[in-house]
Amino acid sequence: MFKKILITFITSILLFSCEDTELIEGRDDNLAIGNPSDAGVNENNYLMEKAPYALSYNRSKGTANWVAWHLSKGWKGNAVKADNFKSDESLPSGWYRVKTSDYVGSGFDRGHLCPSADRDGSTQDNEATFLMTNIVPQSPNSNRDTWVALETYCRKMVDAGNELYIVVGVLGQGGSGSNGGTTKTLADGKVVVPESLWKVIVVLPVGENDIDRIDSDTRVIAIKIPNRQSIKSDWGEYRLSVDELEALTGYDFLSNVSNTLQKQLEGKADKGPTY
């Protein structure tokens, strides 16, 4: 009897540990299209793979370089928004853990890279989006208007029968928030304020073997939005080619896609609908 109870207990633990992985139908590898900066153990390009997303953390900046995730109906649900920003205790020992209070009075929002609304499939998923490793100092007008409009459009594409692979990150230093002027850092230099935020989105109809289904007609959206209050509301005004964004960041965004397809997809800016 004890052996049977023990086996049942262990099985339940294993099932629980797999709750937020690609084993759930409709959830695929967050890094399927590639690891854009070849992140690993470098402290300024430190790979952190969480169940809801993967990221490259930059110790010297106090923010992620980028965050990548897969978005489909398999990740969606009715979990209540956690709204509980907290330090990421999984960072290596001795590293500064950014606190939510580091942003107080700065004039910048705690801007999500992977949005809360993309990860409401479970309480655990949603709580993970409020870790400060997924947060950057973002101008309120960008965070609450232009940026959120693009996030909403991504979810509309999912509702229309698509699945997306998304990579988002930061570039440069120095942004303008609600306090005016240009701010370069927060928390006595521990958190760098980016000059701009960027995003790459690969759009596919729902299916299997996603990388094999990417072809020359696949829609790829790349944007770069300045991190300042005086920006346009239409995110479509900030589109550029993937090649242009790669030149600015030094990253390889579709590294798991064939070189031939990369050349075909990355040289042109998206001209598709924006709402």
Contacts in CASP RR format, 6 or more apart in sequence:
PFRMAT RR
TARGET T0000
AUTHOR 0000-0000-0000
METHOD contacts of the structure
MODEL  1
MFKKILITFITSILLFSCEDTELIEGRDDNLAIGNPSDAGVNENNYLMEK
APYALSYNRSKGTANWVAWHLSKGWKGNAVKADNFKSDESLPSGWYRVKT
SDYVGSGFDRGHLCPSADRDGSTQDNEATFLMTNIVPQSPNSNRDTWVAL
ETYCRKMVDAGNELYIVVGVLGQGGSGSNGGTTKTLADGKVVVPESLWKV
IVVLPVGENDIDRIDSDTRVIAIKIPNRQSIKSDWGEYRLSVDELEALTG
YDFLSNVSNTLQKQLEGKADKGPTY
18 24 0 8 1.000
19 51 0 8 1.000
19 122 0 8 1.000
19 124 0 8 1.000
20 27 0 8 1.000
20 51 0 8 1.000
20 52 0 8 1.000
20 122 0 8 1.000
20 124 0 8 1.000
20 125 0 8 1.000
21 27 0 8 1.000
21 51 0 8 1.000
22 28 0 8 1.000
22 29 0 8 1.000
22 70 0 8 1.000
24 74 0 8 1.000
25 74 0 8 1.000
26 72 0 8 1.000
26 73 0 8 1.000
26 74 0 8 1.000
26 75 0 8 1.000
26 163 0 8 1.000
27 70 0 8 1.000
27 72 0 8 1.000
27 74 0 8 1.000
27 75 0 8 1.000
28 70 0 8 1.000
28 72 0 8 1.000
28 163 0 8 1.000
28 210 0 8 1.000
29 70 0 8 1.000
30 49 0 8 1.000
30 52 0 8 1.000
30 53 0 8 1.000
30 54 0 8 1.000
30 68 0 8 1.000
30 69 0 8 1.000
30 70 0 8 1.000
31 49 0 8 1.000
31 54 0 8 1.000
31 68 0 8 1.000
32 70 0 8 1.000
32 165 0 8 1.000
32 210 0 8 1.000
32 211 0 8 1.000
32 256 0 8 1.000
33 68 0 8 1.000
33 165 0 8 1.000
33 167 0 8 1.000
33 202 0 8 1.000
33 211 0 8 1.000
33 253 0 8 1.000
33 254 0 8 1.000
33 255 0 8 1.000
33 256 0 8 1.000
33 257 0 8 1.000
34 68 0 8 1.000
34 252 0 8 1.000
34 253 0 8 1.000
34 254 0 8 1.000
34 255 0 8 1.000
34 256 0 8 1.000
35 47 0 8 1.000
35 54 0 8 1.000
35 56 0 8 1.000
35 68 0 8 1.000
35 255 0 8 1.000
36 56 0 8 1.000
36 66 0 8 1.000
36 68 0 8 1.000
36 167 0 8 1.000
36 249 0 8 1.000
36 251 0 8 1.000
36 252 0 8 1.000
36 253 0 8 1.000
36 255 0 8 1.000
37 45 0 8 1.000
37 56 0 8 1.000
37 65 0 8 1.000
37 66 0 8 1.000
37 250 0 8 1.000
37 251 0 8 1.000
38 45 0 8 1.000
38 252 0 8 1.000
39 45 0 8 1.000
39 46 0 8 1.000
39 47 0 8 1.000
39 55 0 8 1.000
39 56 0 8 1.000
39 65 0 8 1.000
40 46 0 8 1.000
40 47 0 8 1.000
40 56 0 8 1.000
41 47 0 8 1.000
43 59 0 8 1.000
43 60 0 8 1.000
43 92 0 8 1.000
43 95 0 8 1.000
44 58 0 8 1.000
44 59 0 8 1.000
44 60 0 8 1.000
44 61 0 8 1.000
44 65 0 8 1.000
45 56 0 8 1.000
45 58 0 8 1.000
45 65 0 8 1.000
46 56 0 8 1.000
46 57 0 8 1.000
46 58 0 8 1.000
46 59 0 8 1.000
46 92 0 8 1.000
47 54 0 8 1.000
47 55 0 8 1.000
47 56 0 8 1.000
47 57 0 8 1.000
48 54 0 8 1.000
48 55 0 8 1.000
48 56 0 8 1.000
48 57 0 8 1.000
48 90 0 8 1.000
48 133 0 8 1.000
50 128 0 8 1.000
50 131 0 8 1.000
51 124 0 8 1.000
51 125 0 8 1.000
51 128 0 8 1.000
52 69 0 8 1.000
52 75 0 8 1.000
52 114 0 8 1.000
52 119 0 8 1.000
52 124 0 8 1.000
52 125 0 8 1.000
52 128 0 8 1.000
52 129 0 8 1.000
53 67 0 8 1.000
53 68 0 8 1.000
53 69 0 8 1.000
53 114 0 8 1.000
53 119 0 8 1.000
53 128 0 8 1.000
53 129 0 8 1.000
53 134 0 8 1.000
54 67 0 8 1.000
54 68 0 8 1.000
54 69 0 8 1.000
55 64 0 8 1.000
55 65 0 8 1.000
55 66 0 8 1.000
55 67 0 8 1.000
55 68 0 8 1.000
55 113 0 8 1.000
55 133 0 8 1.000
55 134 0 8 1.000
56 64 0 8 1.000
56 65 0 8 1.000
56 66 0 8 1.000
57 63 0 8 1.000
57 64 0 8 1.000
57 65 0 8 1.000
57 91 0 8 1.000
57 133 0 8 1.000
58 64 0 8 1.000
58 65 0 8 1.000
59 95 0 8 1.000
59 96 0 8 1.000
60 192 0 8 1.000
61 170 0 8 1.000
61 191 0 8 1.000
61 192 0 8 1.000
62 96 0 8 1.000
62 98 0 8 1.000
62 190 0 8 1.000
62 191 0 8 1.000
62 192 0 8 1.000
63 98 0 8 1.000
63 133 0 8 1.000
63 135 0 8 1.000
63 136 0 8 1.000
63 137 0 8 1.000
63 170 0 8 1.000
63 191 0 8 1.000
63 192 0 8 1.000
63 194 0 8 1.000
64 113 0 8 1.000
64 133 0 8 1.000
64 134 0 8 1.000
64 136 0 8 1.000
64 169 0 8 1.000
64 170 0 8 1.000
65 169 0 8 1.000
65 170 0 8 1.000
66 113 0 8 1.000
66 167 0 8 1.000
66 168 0 8 1.000
66 169 0 8 1.000
66 170 0 8 1.000
66 251 0 8 1.000
67 113 0 8 1.000
67 114 0 8 1.000
67 134 0 8 1.000
67 167 0 8 1.000
67 168 0 8 1.000
67 169 0 8 1.000
68 165 0 8 1.000
68 166 0 8 1.000
68 167 0 8 1.000
68 168 0 8 1.000
69 75 0 8 1.000
69 114 0 8 1.000
69 118 0 8 1.000
69 119 0 8 1.000
69 165 0 8 1.000
69 166 0 8 1.000
70 163 0 8 1.000
70 164 0 8 1.000
70 165 0 8 1.000
70 166 0 8 1.000
71 118 0 8 1.000
71 154 0 8 1.000
71 155 0 8 1.000
71 158 0 8 1.000
71 163 0 8 1.000
71 164 0 8 1.000
71 165 0 8 1.000
71 166 0 8 1.000
72 158 0 8 1.000
72 163 0 8 1.000
72 164 0 8 1.000
72 206 0 8 1.000
73 158 0 8 1.000
73 159 0 8 1.000
73 161 0 8 1.000
73 206 0 8 1.000
74 121 0 8 1.000
75 118 0 8 1.000
75 119 0 8 1.000
75 121 0 8 1.000
75 125 0 8 1.000
76 118 0 8 1.000
76 120 0 8 1.000
76 121 0 8 1.000
76 155 0 8 1.000
76 158 0 8 1.000
77 120 0 8 1.000
77 121 0 8 1.000
77 122 0 8 1.000
78 120 0 8 1.000
78 121 0 8 1.000
79 120 0 8 1.000
79 121 0 8 1.000
79 122 0 8 1.000
79 123 0 8 1.000
79 125 0 8 1.000
79 126 0 8 1.000
80 123 0 8 1.000
80 126 0 8 1.000
81 116 0 8 1.000
81 117 0 8 1.000
81 120 0 8 1.000
81 126 0 8 1.000
82 116 0 8 1.000
82 123 0 8 1.000
82 126 0 8 1.000
82 127 0 8 1.000
82 129 0 8 1.000
82 130 0 8 1.000
83 116 0 8 1.000
83 130 0 8 1.000
84 127 0 8 1.000
84 130 0 8 1.000
85 100 0 8 1.000
85 110 0 8 1.000
85 130 0 8 1.000
85 132 0 8 1.000
85 135 0 8 1.000
86 100 0 8 1.000
86 130 0 8 1.000
86 131 0 8 1.000
86 132 0 8 1.000
87 97 0 8 1.000
87 98 0 8 1.000
87 99 0 8 1.000
87 100 0 8 1.000
87 131 0 8 1.000
87 132 0 8 1.000
88 97 0 8 1.000
88 98 0 8 1.000
88 131 0 8 1.000
88 132 0 8 1.000
88 133 0 8 1.000
89 97 0 8 1.000
91 97 0 8 1.000
91 133 0 8 1.000
96 190 0 8 1.000
97 132 0 8 1.000
98 132 0 8 1.000
98 133 0 8 1.000
98 135 0 8 1.000
98 187 0 8 1.000
98 190 0 8 1.000
98 191 0 8 1.000
99 132 0 8 1.000
99 187 0 8 1.000
100 110 0 8 1.000
100 132 0 8 1.000
102 186 0 8 1.000
102 187 0 8 1.000
102 190 0 8 1.000
102 191 0 8 1.000
103 109 0 8 1.000
103 110 0 8 1.000
103 135 0 8 1.000
103 137 0 8 1.000
103 186 0 8 1.000
103 191 0 8 1.000
105 179 0 8 1.000
106 137 0 8 1.000
106 177 0 8 1.000
106 179 0 8 1.000
106 183 0 8 1.000
106 186 0 8 1.000
107 140 0 8 1.000
107 177 0 8 1.000
107 178 0 8 1.000
107 179 0 8 1.000
107 180 0 8 1.000
107 183 0 8 1.000
108 137 0 8 1.000
108 138 0 8 1.000
108 139 0 8 1.000
108 140 0 8 1.000
108 177 0 8 1.000
108 178 0 8 1.000
108 183 0 8 1.000
108 186 0 8 1.000
108 193 0 8 1.000
109 137 0 8 1.000
109 138 0 8 1.000
109 139 0 8 1.000
109 140 0 8 1.000
109 143 0 8 1.000
109 144 0 8 1.000
110 132 0 8 1.000
110 135 0 8 1.000
110 137 0 8 1.000
110 138 0 8 1.000
111 135 0 8 1.000
111 136 0 8 1.000
111 137 0 8 1.000
111 138 0 8 1.000
111 143 0 8 1.000
112 129 0 8 1.000
112 130 0 8 1.000
112 134 0 8 1.000
112 135 0 8 1.000
113 134 0 8 1.000
113 135 0 8 1.000
113 136 0 8 1.000
113 168 0 8 1.000
113 169 0 8 1.000
114 129 0 8 1.000
114 134 0 8 1.000
114 166 0 8 1.000
114 168 0 8 1.000
115 129 0 8 1.000
115 151 0 8 1.000
116 126 0 8 1.000
116 129 0 8 1.000
116 130 0 8 1.000
117 151 0 8 1.000
117 155 0 8 1.000
118 129 0 8 1.000
118 151 0 8 1.000
118 154 0 8 1.000
118 155 0 8 1.000
119 125 0 8 1.000
119 126 0 8 1.000
119 128 0 8 1.000
119 129 0 8 1.000
120 126 0 8 1.000
128 134 0 8 1.000
136 169 0 8 1.000
136 170 0 8 1.000
136 194 0 8 1.000
136 197 0 8 1.000
137 175 0 8 1.000
137 183 0 8 1.000
137 186 0 8 1.000
137 191 0 8 1.000
137 193 0 8 1.000
137 194 0 8 1.000
137 227 0 8 1.000
138 147 0 8 1.000
138 197 0 8 1.000
138 227 0 8 1.000
139 175 0 8 1.000
139 176 0 8 1.000
139 177 0 8 1.000
139 178 0 8 1.000
139 227 0 8 1.000
139 228 0 8 1.000
139 229 0 8 1.000
139 231 0 8 1.000
140 177 0 8 1.000
140 178 0 8 1.000
140 229 0 8 1.000
141 228 0 8 1.000
141 229 0 8 1.000
141 230 0 8 1.000
141 231 0 8 1.000
142 197 0 8 1.000
142 225 0 8 1.000
142 226 0 8 1.000
142 227 0 8 1.000
142 228 0 8 1.000
142 229 0 8 1.000
142 231 0 8 1.000
145 233 0 8 1.000
146 225 0 8 1.000
146 231 0 8 1.000
146 232 0 8 1.000
146 233 0 8 1.000
146 234 0 8 1.000
146 235 0 8 1.000
146 238 0 8 1.000
147 197 0 8 1.000
147 225 0 8 1.000
147 235 0 8 1.000
149 233 0 8 1.000
149 234 0 8 1.000
149 235 0 8 1.000
149 275 0 8 1.000
150 199 0 8 1.000
150 223 0 8 1.000
150 235 0 8 1.000
153 235 0 8 1.000
153 274 0 8 1.000
153 275 0 8 1.000
154 164 0 8 1.000
154 166 0 8 1.000
154 201 0 8 1.000
156 275 0 8 1.000
157 164 0 8 1.000
157 203 0 8 1.000
158 164 0 8 1.000
161 205 0 8 1.000
161 206 0 8 1.000
162 203 0 8 1.000
162 204 0 8 1.000
162 205 0 8 1.000
162 206 0 8 1.000
163 204 0 8 1.000
163 205 0 8 1.000
163 206 0 8 1.000
163 207 0 8 1.000
163 210 0 8 1.000
164 201 0 8 1.000
164 202 0 8 1.000
164 203 0 8 1.000
164 204 0 8 1.000
165 201 0 8 1.000
165 202 0 8 1.000
165 204 0 8 1.000
165 210 0 8 1.000
166 199 0 8 1.000
166 200 0 8 1.000
166 201 0 8 1.000
166 202 0 8 1.000
167 199 0 8 1.000
167 200 0 8 1.000
167 253 0 8 1.000
168 197 0 8 1.000
168 198 0 8 1.000
168 199 0 8 1.000
168 200 0 8 1.000
169 194 0 8 1.000
169 197 0 8 1.000
169 198 0 8 1.000
169 199 0 8 1.000
170 194 0 8 1.000
170 196 0 8 1.000
170 197 0 8 1.000
170 198 0 8 1.000
170 227 0 8 1.000
171 194 0 8 1.000
171 195 0 8 1.000
171 196 0 8 1.000
171 197 0 8 1.000
171 198 0 8 1.000
171 224 0 8 1.000
171 248 0 8 1.000
171 249 0 8 1.000
172 194 0 8 1.000
172 195 0 8 1.000
172 196 0 8 1.000
173 184 0 8 1.000
173 185 0 8 1.000
173 192 0 8 1.000
173 193 0 8 1.000
173 194 0 8 1.000
173 195 0 8 1.000
174 182 0 8 1.000
174 183 0 8 1.000
174 184 0 8 1.000
174 192 0 8 1.000
174 193 0 8 1.000
174 194 0 8 1.000
174 195 0 8 1.000
174 227 0 8 1.000
175 182 0 8 1.000
175 183 0 8 1.000
175 184 0 8 1.000
175 193 0 8 1.000
175 194 0 8 1.000
175 195 0 8 1.000
175 226 0 8 1.000
175 227 0 8 1.000
175 228 0 8 1.000
176 182 0 8 1.000
176 183 0 8 1.000
176 227 0 8 1.000
176 228 0 8 1.000
176 229 0 8 1.000
176 230 0 8 1.000
177 183 0 8 1.000
177 228 0 8 1.000
177 229 0 8 1.000
178 229 0 8 1.000
180 229 0 8 1.000
183 193 0 8 1.000
184 192 0 8 1.000
184 193 0 8 1.000
185 191 0 8 1.000
185 192 0 8 1.000
185 193 0 8 1.000
186 193 0 8 1.000
193 227 0 8 1.000
194 227 0 8 1.000
195 226 0 8 1.000
195 227 0 8 1.000
196 224 0 8 1.000
196 225 0 8 1.000
196 226 0 8 1.000
196 227 0 8 1.000
197 224 0 8 1.000
197 225 0 8 1.000
197 227 0 8 1.000
198 222 0 8 1.000
198 223 0 8 1.000
198 224 0 8 1.000
198 225 0 8 1.000
198 245 0 8 1.000
198 248 0 8 1.000
198 249 0 8 1.000
199 221 0 8 1.000
199 222 0 8 1.000
199 223 0 8 1.000
200 220 0 8 1.000
200 221 0 8 1.000
200 222 0 8 1.000
200 242 0 8 1.000
200 245 0 8 1.000
200 253 0 8 1.000
201 220 0 8 1.000
201 221 0 8 1.000
201 222 0 8 1.000
202 214 0 8 1.000
202 218 0 8 1.000
202 219 0 8 1.000
202 220 0 8 1.000
202 254 0 8 1.000
203 218 0 8 1.000
203 219 0 8 1.000
203 220 0 8 1.000
203 221 0 8 1.000
204 210 0 8 1.000
204 213 0 8 1.000
204 214 0 8 1.000
204 218 0 8 1.000
205 213 0 8 1.000
207 213 0 8 1.000
211 256 0 8 1.000
211 257 0 8 1.000
214 254 0 8 1.000
214 257 0 8 1.000
214 261 0 8 1.000
214 265 0 8 1.000
215 261 0 8 1.000
216 261 0 8 1.000
216 264 0 8 1.000
216 265 0 8 1.000
218 265 0 8 1.000
219 270 0 8 1.000
219 272 0 8 1.000
220 242 0 8 1.000
220 254 0 8 1.000
220 265 0 8 1.000
220 266 0 8 1.000
220 270 0 8 1.000
221 239 0 8 1.000
221 270 0 8 1.000
221 272 0 8 1.000
222 239 0 8 1.000
222 240 0 8 1.000
222 241 0 8 1.000
222 242 0 8 1.000
222 244 0 8 1.000
222 245 0 8 1.000
222 253 0 8 1.000
222 269 0 8 1.000
222 270 0 8 1.000
223 235 0 8 1.000
223 236 0 8 1.000
223 238 0 8 1.000
223 239 0 8 1.000
223 240 0 8 1.000
224 238 0 8 1.000
224 240 0 8 1.000
224 245 0 8 1.000
224 248 0 8 1.000
225 231 0 8 1.000
225 235 0 8 1.000
225 238 0 8 1.000
226 238 0 8 1.000
232 238 0 8 1.000
234 274 0 8 1.000
235 274 0 8 1.000
236 274 0 8 1.000
239 269 0 8 1.000
239 270 0 8 1.000
239 271 0 8 1.000
240 269 0 8 1.000
241 266 0 8 1.000
241 267 0 8 1.000
241 268 0 8 1.000
241 269 0 8 1.000
242 253 0 8 1.000
242 254 0 8 1.000
242 265 0 8 1.000
242 266 0 8 1.000
242 267 0 8 1.000
243 266 0 8 1.000
243 267 0 8 1.000
244 267 0 8 1.000
244 269 0 8 1.000
245 251 0 8 1.000
245 253 0 8 1.000
246 252 0 8 1.000
246 253 0 8 1.000
246 266 0 8 1.000
253 266 0 8 1.000
254 261 0 8 1.000
254 262 0 8 1.000
254 265 0 8 1.000
254 266 0 8 1.000
257 265 0 8 1.000
END
